[in-house]
Amino acid sequence: MNKEETVLVFMPPLVALLLRAEELKGSAISEKEVLKIRDASQTMAVPSSVAKSMQEERGYADIDAENCWSEWRIIRKELIDE
């Protein structure tokens, strides 16, 4: 029997947390703030198929925790700097 890989997902999604942090601050958040939010956020371990289903239901992929600063800078331009 193949055991499905377990992955960590942010609850709520990290991208939503970072967007909300910027809204509350009223300006761009720094790399230090992004990392602090990431480190303080709750995650849940789920099978990879469940994580994929959550992403599909949500309609977007979340930010990867390991690359959150660089990914946030890209996504931020799409969401905020339009």
C-alpha positions in Angstrom: 0.0 0.0 0.0 1.4 3.4 -1.0 1.1 6.0 1.7 0.2 9.4 0.4 2.6 12.2 1.2 1.5 14.6 3.9 2.0 18.3 3.4 1.5 21.4 5.6 -1.1 23.9 4.6 -1.7 27.3 6.1 -5.1 27.9 7.7 -6.1 30.4 6.6 -3.9 30.6 3.5 -0.7 32.5 3.9 -1.4 34.8 0.9 -4.7 35.9 2.6 -2.9 36.6 5.9 -0.2 38.7 4.2 -2.8 40.6 2.2 -4.8 41.3 5.3 -1.6 42.5 7.1 -1.0 45.0 4.4 -4.6 46.2 4.5 -4.4 46.7 8.3 -1.0 48.4 8.1 -2.0 50.6 5.1 1.3 50.1 3.4 3.6 47.3 2.1 4.9 44.9 4.7 8.6 44.2 5.0 10.4 40.9 4.6 10.8 40.7 8.3 7.0 41.2 8.8 6.3 38.5 6.1 8.5 36.0 7.9 7.0 36.9 11.3 3.5 36.3 10.0 4.6 33.0 8.3 6.2 31.8 11.5 3.2 32.7 13.7 0.6 31.2 11.4 -1.2 28.0 12.0 -0.7 25.0 9.7 -2.4 21.7 9.3 -0.9 18.5 8.0 -3.1 16.9 5.3 -2.6 14.4 2.6 -1.4 16.0 -0.6 -4.6 15.1 -2.4 -6.6 17.0 0.2 -4.2 20.0 -0.1 -4.8 19.9 -3.9 -8.5 19.8 -3.4 -8.4 22.7 -1.0 -6.4 24.7 -3.6 -8.8 24.0 -6.3 -11.8 24.9 -4.1 -10.1 28.1 -3.1 -9.2 29.0 -6.7 -5.6 29.8 -6.2 -2.3 28.4 -4.9 -1.0 29.5 -1.6 2.5 30.9 -1.1 5.3 28.3 -0.4 6.5 28.8 3.1 10.2 28.4 2.1 10.0 31.0 -0.6 7.3 33.2 1.0 9.1 36.5 0.6 10.0 36.2 -3.1 6.5 34.7 -3.9 4.8 37.4 -1.9 6.5 40.1 -3.9 5.3 38.6 -7.1 1.8 38.0 -6.0 1.5 41.4 -4.3 2.2 43.1 -7.6 -0.7 41.1 -9.2 -3.1 41.7 -6.3 -2.2 45.2 -5.1 -0.2 47.1 -7.7 -2.8 46.6 -10.5 
